[in-house]
Amino acid sequence: GHHIYALAGDGCFQEGVSAEAAAFAAHEKLDNLIVLYDANEVTLDKMAEYTQSEDIIKRYEAYGWEVYDIDGHDLDVVQETIAAAKASDNGKPKFIKCNTIIGKGMEETEGTNAAHGEAGVPYVDNAKKNIGLPEGEKWFVS
């Protein structure tokens, strides 16, 4: 069968519609739905700690989702977790919390809301070099 993927960040889960959609997905047993949550603890204008303190894993377990909590920078773990989620036909949607550091490799703004948006643009080339991506390529898909 097919699977449906959604990518979301900290600010997305502050929106009320995310709660409604999550509850509905669990109620309807949409076990082909896989949400990858980029949990970098940053929203558009502030660090997430200023506006949220919930345990999102417990929240999604309470809705009836199958949950995973992983290192979002370990691509092998990400691939393994997606494969496990796809293989699980248990009537539960899948929620994968990928713990990341925003702006990783961008020393000037790493881990801060300044890396969210245009503030980090001047440092992108150096950041790519710092994390081992090919230089001179605008896009890189691993």
MIZAMAR-139710 format. One line per 5 residues: number of its first residue (from 1); their letters; for each residue x, y, z negated of N, C-alpha, C. Coordinates in nm, 4 decimals, padded with zeros to 6 digits. Layout:
BEGIN
NUM> a> X Y Z X Y Z X Y Z  ...
This chain:
BEGIN
1> ghhiy> 00.0806 -00.1187 00.0000 00.0000 00.0000 00.0000 00.0854 00.1257 00.0000  00.0204 00.2339 00.0130 00.0887 00.3634 00.0142 00.0929 00.4235 -00.1257  00.1832 00.5196 -00.1415 00.1956 00.5924 -00.2678 00.1913 00.7414 -00.2403  00.1402 00.8151 -00.3356 00.1307 00.9603 -00.3253 00.2234 01.0191 -00.4303  00.3067 01.1128 -00.3878 00.4039 01.1756 -00.4768 00.3693 01.3217 -00.4972
6> alagd> 00.3936 01.3683 -00.6183 00.3814 01.5101 -00.6498 00.5068 01.5508 -00.7260  00.5608 01.6652 -00.6910 00.6754 01.7230 -00.7614 00.6257 01.8449 -00.8356  00.6601 01.8553 -00.9639 00.6100 01.9664 -01.0448 00.7141 02.0083 -01.1476  00.7009 02.1304 -01.1964 00.7929 02.1834 -01.2961 00.7211 02.2268 -01.4223  00.7981 02.2803 -01.5143 00.7452 02.3184 -01.6457 00.6220 02.4081 -01.6364
11> gcfqe> 00.6282 02.5114 -01.5546 00.5161 02.6045 -01.5438 00.3902 02.5397 -01.4907  00.4057 02.4384 -01.4056 00.2895 02.3701 -01.3478 00.2036 02.3056 -01.4551  00.2680 02.2523 -01.5601 00.1942 02.1819 -01.6635 00.1338 02.2762 -01.7673  00.1591 02.4053 -01.7533 00.0928 02.5041 -01.8380 -00.0445 02.5395 -01.7818  -00.0665 02.5097 -01.6560 -00.1930 02.5423 -01.5909 -00.3002 02.4423 -01.6329
16> gvsae> -00.4175 02.4911 -01.6669 -00.5263 02.4054 -01.7120 -00.5676 02.3007 -01.6106  -00.5578 02.3341 -01.4840 -00.5990 02.2393 -01.3804 -00.5130 02.1130 -01.3839  -00.3896 02.1224 -01.4336 -00.3063 02.0018 -01.4415 -00.3641 01.9020 -01.5407  -00.4234 01.9512 -01.6489 -00.4855 01.8628 -01.7476 -00.6086 01.7951 -01.6879  -00.6894 01.8716 -01.6181 -00.8087 01.8159 -01.5567 -00.7736 01.7109 -01.4526
21> aaafa> -00.6757 01.7405 -01.3687 -00.6349 01.6464 -01.2639 -00.5733 01.5202 -01.3238  -00.4932 01.5350 -01.4290 -00.4294 01.4196 -01.4924 -00.5332 01.3281 -01.5565  -00.6289 01.3859 -01.6245 -00.7342 01.3060 -01.6872 -00.8165 01.2326 -01.5816  -00.8479 01.3007 -01.4735 -00.9261 01.2396 -01.3650 -00.8481 01.1263 -01.2991  -00.7190 01.1472 -01.2739 -00.6367 01.0438 -01.2092 -00.6320 00.9172 -01.2941
26> ahekl> -00.6196 00.9333 -01.4244 -00.6178 00.8168 -01.5127 -00.7556 00.7494 -01.5167  -00.8594 00.8299 -01.5251 -00.9957 00.7766 -01.5280 -01.0247 00.6936 -01.4028  -00.9773 00.7414 -01.2890 -01.0011 00.6733 -01.1614 -00.8978 00.5638 -01.1332  -00.8039 00.5445 -01.2263 -00.7024 00.4384 -01.2164 -00.6188 00.4505 -01.0881  -00.5748 00.5717 -01.0597 -00.4978 00.5986 -00.9380 -00.3519 00.5568 -00.9568
31> dnliv> -00.3277 00.4270 -00.9567 -00.1927 00.3778 -00.9870 -00.0958 00.3895 -00.8701  -00.1393 00.4487 -00.7601 -00.0467 00.4773 -00.6504 00.0024 00.6230 -00.6547  -00.0363 00.6958 -00.7570 00.0060 00.8353 -00.7754 00.1292 00.8392 -00.8645  00.2344 00.9033 -00.8151 00.3602 00.9166 -00.8894 00.3946 01.0644 -00.8990  00.3978 01.1164 -01.0213 00.4361 01.2558 -01.0442 00.5788 01.2586 -01.0968
36> lydan> 00.6623 01.3345 -01.0290 00.7996 01.3574 -01.0737 00.8041 01.4982 -01.1338  00.8308 01.5041 -01.2617 00.8318 01.6305 -01.3360 00.9757 01.6750 -01.3554  01.0125 01.7864 -01.2917 01.1449 01.8461 -01.3086 01.1442 01.9230 -01.4398  01.1846 01.8560 -01.5459 01.1792 01.9118 -01.6808 01.3103 01.9834 -01.7124  01.3199 02.1084 -01.6675 01.4426 02.1848 -01.6910 01.4254 02.2917 -01.7986
41> evtld> 01.3092 02.2916 -01.8634 01.2796 02.3813 -01.9752 01.2816 02.5291 -01.9377  01.2462 02.5568 -01.8103 01.2458 02.6943 -01.7609 01.1160 02.7209 -01.6852  01.0573 02.8371 -01.7094 00.9466 02.8837 -01.6266 00.9976 03.0036 -01.5477  00.9121 03.0599 -01.4663 00.9567 03.1649 -01.3749 01.0251 03.2821 -01.4449  00.9720 03.3261 -01.5577 01.0274 03.4466 -01.6184 01.0859 03.4287 -01.7578
46> kmaey> 01.0776 03.3090 -01.8136 01.1309 03.2855 -01.9484 01.1688 03.1399 -01.9640  01.2433 03.1140 -02.0687 01.2691 02.9762 -02.1066 01.1372 02.9184 -02.1581  01.1099 02.7929 -02.1278 00.9815 02.7304 -02.1609 00.9531 02.7286 -02.3108  01.0561 02.7296 -02.3932 01.0354 02.7241 -02.5389 00.9507 02.8400 -02.5911  00.9415 02.9499 -02.5153 00.8615 03.0639 -02.5575 00.7119 03.0412 -02.5388
51> tqsed> 00.6776 02.9432 -02.4541 00.5360 02.9257 -02.4222 00.4843 02.7837 -02.4372  00.5708 02.6866 -02.4612 00.5228 02.5491 -02.4748 00.6106 02.4693 -02.5699  00.5451 02.3842 -02.6485 00.6193 02.3030 -02.7449 00.5615 02.1623 -02.7568  00.4725 02.1276 -02.6673 00.4089 01.9961 -02.6737 00.5056 01.8848 -02.6348  00.4705 01.7642 -02.6732 00.5413 01.6447 -02.6294 00.4662 01.5944 -02.5065
56> iikry> 00.5161 01.6280 -02.3897 00.4429 01.5982 -02.2658 00.4336 01.4484 -02.2386  00.5298 01.3709 -02.2866 00.5225 01.2255 -02.2706 00.4007 01.1724 -02.3469  00.3829 01.2167 -02.4703 00.2665 01.1732 -02.5488 00.1366 01.2212 -02.4845  00.1386 01.3415 -02.4275 00.0198 01.3950 -02.3603 -00.0229 01.3036 -02.2465  00.0730 01.2640 -02.1628 00.0380 01.1805 -02.0474 00.0057 01.0366 -02.0881
61> eaygw> 00.0686 00.9872 -02.1927 00.0288 00.8558 -02.2456 -00.1154 00.8612 -02.2941  -00.1528 00.9713 -02.3598 -00.2894 00.9859 -02.4104 -00.3913 00.9903 -02.2968  -00.3530 01.0479 -02.1831 -00.4436 01.0473 -02.0674 -00.4623 00.9056 -02.0129  -00.3611 00.8194 -02.0353 -00.3670 00.6841 -01.9816 -00.2693 00.6591 -01.8683  -00.1642 00.7388 -01.8633 -00.0621 00.7237 -01.7592 00.0494 00.6323 -01.8079
66> evydi> 00.1183 00.5699 -01.7125 00.2442 00.5007 -01.7411 00.3533 00.6071 -01.7336  00.4362 00.6180 -01.8369 00.5337 00.7273 -01.8425 00.6767 00.6755 -01.8461  00.7637 00.7557 -01.7895 00.9077 00.7305 -01.7883 00.9764 00.8605 -01.8284  01.0883 00.8517 -01.8975 01.1641 00.9687 -01.9425 01.3098 00.9430 -01.9041  01.3596 01.0126 -01.8012 01.4896 00.9785 -01.7437 01.5798 01.1012 -01.7252
71> dghdl> 01.7063 01.0729 -01.6945 01.8030 01.1760 -01.6561 01.7800 01.2064 -01.5082  01.7272 01.3223 -01.4798 01.6968 01.3605 -01.3424 01.8181 01.3881 -01.2561  01.9361 01.3939 -01.3159 02.0578 01.4147 -01.2375 02.1222 01.2831 -01.1961  02.0778 01.1731 -01.2527 02.1327 01.0410 -01.2187 02.0462 00.9830 -01.1068  02.0909 01.0019 -00.9833 02.0094 00.9629 -00.8685 01.9825 00.8131 -00.8626
76> dvvqe> 02.0749 00.7314 -00.9137 02.0491 00.5871 -00.9187 01.9316 00.5574 -01.0114  01.9298 00.6220 -01.1270 01.8197 00.6033 -01.2227 01.6887 00.6545 -01.1633  01.6933 00.7667 -01.0931 01.5732 00.8205 -01.0292 01.5180 00.7186 -00.9296  01.6047 00.6642 -00.8443 01.5607 00.5655 -00.7451 01.5061 00.4393 -00.8111  01.5741 00.3910 -00.9143 01.5285 00.2710 -00.9854 01.3928 00.2938 -01.0508
81> tiaaa> 01.3737 00.4113 -01.1066 01.2479 00.4419 -01.1748 01.1333 00.4541 -01.0752  01.1593 00.5180 -00.9626 01.0557 00.5266 -00.8590 01.0195 00.3868 -00.8102  01.1196 00.3012 -00.7902 01.0926 00.1633 -00.7466 01.0083 00.0890 -00.8502  01.0395 00.1066 -00.9784 00.9616 00.0412 -01.0849 00.8185 00.0947 -01.0864  00.8034 00.2252 -01.0686 00.6700 00.2859 -01.0674 00.5878 00.2335 -00.9499
86> kasdn> 00.6506 00.2229 -00.8340 00.5807 00.1712 -00.7162 00.5390 00.0257 -00.7342  00.6201 -00.0514 -00.8035 00.5934 -00.1942 -00.8220 00.4870 -00.2214 -00.9286  00.4556 -00.1215 -01.0082 00.3626 -00.1388 -01.1193 00.2185 -00.1122 -01.0743  00.1428 -00.2186 -01.0580 00.0021 -00.2071 -01.0180 -00.0867 -00.2347 -01.1393  -00.0797 -00.1451 -01.2370 -00.1491 -00.1683 -01.3635 -00.2701 -00.0769 -01.3842
91> gkpkf> -00.3115 -00.0083 -01.2797 -00.4268 00.0799 -01.2937 -00.3957 00.2131 -01.3584  -00.2661 00.2427 -01.3773 -00.2272 00.3697 -01.4395 -00.1453 00.4535 -01.3418  -00.1779 00.5832 -01.3291 -00.0899 00.6722 -01.2538 00.0466 00.6769 -01.3239  00.1499 00.7183 -01.2520 00.2859 00.7176 -01.3059 00.3362 00.8611 -01.3253  00.3969 00.8860 -01.4412 00.4518 01.0173 -01.4755 00.5993 00.9980 -01.5081
96> ikcnt> 00.6854 01.0570 -01.4260 00.8296 01.0436 -01.4461 00.8857 01.1795 -01.4871  00.9252 01.1892 -01.6127 00.9864 01.3127 -01.6630 01.1359 01.3056 -01.6309  01.1780 01.3894 -01.5379 01.3185 01.3952 -01.4948 01.3849 01.5119 -01.5674  01.4598 01.4821 -01.6723 01.5264 01.5869 -01.7503 01.6443 01.6402 -01.6712  01.6401 01.7699 -01.6422 01.7440 01.8330 -01.5608 01.7908 01.9627 -01.6237
101> iigkg> 01.8990 02.0143 -01.5695 01.9512 02.1458 -01.6072 01.9370 02.2338 -01.4842  01.8563 02.3370 -01.4951 01.8366 02.4260 -01.3813 01.9684 02.4960 -01.3472  01.9949 02.5073 -01.2202 02.1165 02.5756 -01.1757 02.2435 02.4978 -01.2064  02.2336 02.3672 -01.2185 02.3506 02.2857 -01.2534 02.4655 02.3152 -01.1566  02.5807 02.3408 -01.2144 02.6991 02.3737 -01.1352 02.7154 02.5222 -01.1089
106> meete> 02.6145 02.6006 -01.1413 02.6182 02.7452 -01.1212 02.6491 02.8087 -01.2561  02.7762 02.8113 -01.2914 02.8187 02.8490 -01.4265 02.7589 02.9804 -01.4755  02.7379 03.0734 -01.3858 02.6885 03.2061 -01.4252 02.5442 03.2038 -01.4760  02.4646 03.1080 -01.4297 02.3231 03.1056 -01.4669 02.2729 02.9679 -01.5102  02.3604 02.8678 -01.5143 02.3211 02.7303 -01.5466 02.2426 02.7226 -01.6773
111> gtnaa> 02.1282 02.6535 -01.6716 02.0485 02.6313 -01.7912 01.9667 02.7505 -01.8375  01.9577 02.8545 -01.7568 01.8819 02.9735 -01.7964 01.7764 03.0060 -01.6913  01.6782 03.0884 -01.7294 01.5761 03.1256 -01.6323 01.6328 03.2150 -01.5218  01.7531 03.2685 -01.5386 01.8157 03.3471 -01.4319 01.8460 03.2605 -01.3094  01.8576 03.1292 -01.3284 01.8822 03.0392 -01.2154 01.7550 03.0138 -01.1356
116> hgeag> 01.6419 03.0546 -01.1884 01.5112 03.0344 -01.1235 01.4837 03.1536 -01.0342  01.5027 03.1376 -00.9062 01.4746 03.2469 -00.8135 01.6012 03.3109 -00.7606  01.5918 03.4368 -00.7260 01.6983 03.5057 -00.6541 01.8230 03.5358 -00.7361  01.8141 03.5331 -00.8668 01.9302 03.5695 -00.9490 02.0496 03.4783 -00.9250  02.0251 03.3538 -00.8886 02.1348 03.2604 -00.8673 02.1897 03.2571 -00.7268
121> vpyvd> 02.1257 03.3244 -00.6323 02.1652 03.3178 -00.4915 02.3135 03.3474 -00.4685  02.3718 03.4478 -00.5321 02.5137 03.4766 -00.5054 02.6082 03.3629 -00.5460  02.5597 03.2701 -00.6278 02.6469 03.1658 -00.6817 02.6243 03.0288 -00.6191  02.5369 03.0195 -00.5208 02.4985 02.8901 -00.4643 02.6165 02.8153 -00.4029  02.6961 02.8823 -00.3212 02.8069 02.8133 -00.2542 02.9038 02.7532 -00.3554
126> nakkn> 02.9366 02.8271 -00.4582 03.0275 02.7765 -00.5608 02.9638 02.6620 -00.6398  02.8339 02.6718 -00.6645 02.7638 02.5661 -00.7369 02.7656 02.4356 -00.6586  02.7449 02.4434 -00.5278 02.7495 02.3231 -00.4441 02.8857 02.2561 -00.4547  02.9883 02.3370 -00.4515 03.1246 02.2842 -00.4649 03.1434 02.2182 -00.6016  03.0927 02.2830 -00.7073 03.1076 02.2320 -00.8439 03.0415 02.0967 -00.8659
131> iglpe> 02.9333 02.0693 -00.7935 02.8653 01.9413 -00.8128 02.8952 01.8414 -00.7005  02.9897 01.8769 -00.6139 03.0380 01.7822 -00.5140 02.9579 01.7720 -00.3851  02.8793 01.8726 -00.3532 02.8064 01.8710 -00.2266 02.8953 01.9254 -00.1149  02.8694 01.8835 00.0093 02.9512 01.9318 00.1210 02.9437 02.0842 00.1345  03.0573 02.1462 00.1552 03.0607 02.2917 00.1715 03.0188 02.3297 00.3132
136> gekwf> 02.9594 02.4449 00.3252 02.9217 02.4982 00.4570 02.7898 02.4463 00.5102  02.7256 02.3525 00.4422 02.5950 02.3020 00.4875 02.4865 02.3683 00.4042  02.3876 02.4270 00.4742 02.2793 02.4925 00.4019 02.1950 02.3910 00.3258  02.1664 02.2753 00.3864 02.0833 02.1718 00.3262 02.1615 02.0416 00.3207  02.1437 01.9668 00.2152 02.2079 01.8357 00.2030 02.1073 01.7390 00.1438
141> vs> 02.0843 01.6306 00.2128 01.9937 01.5272 00.1645 02.0767 01.4037 00.1370  02.0711 01.3555 00.0124 02.1531 01.2384 -00.0233 02.0791 01.1098 00.0035
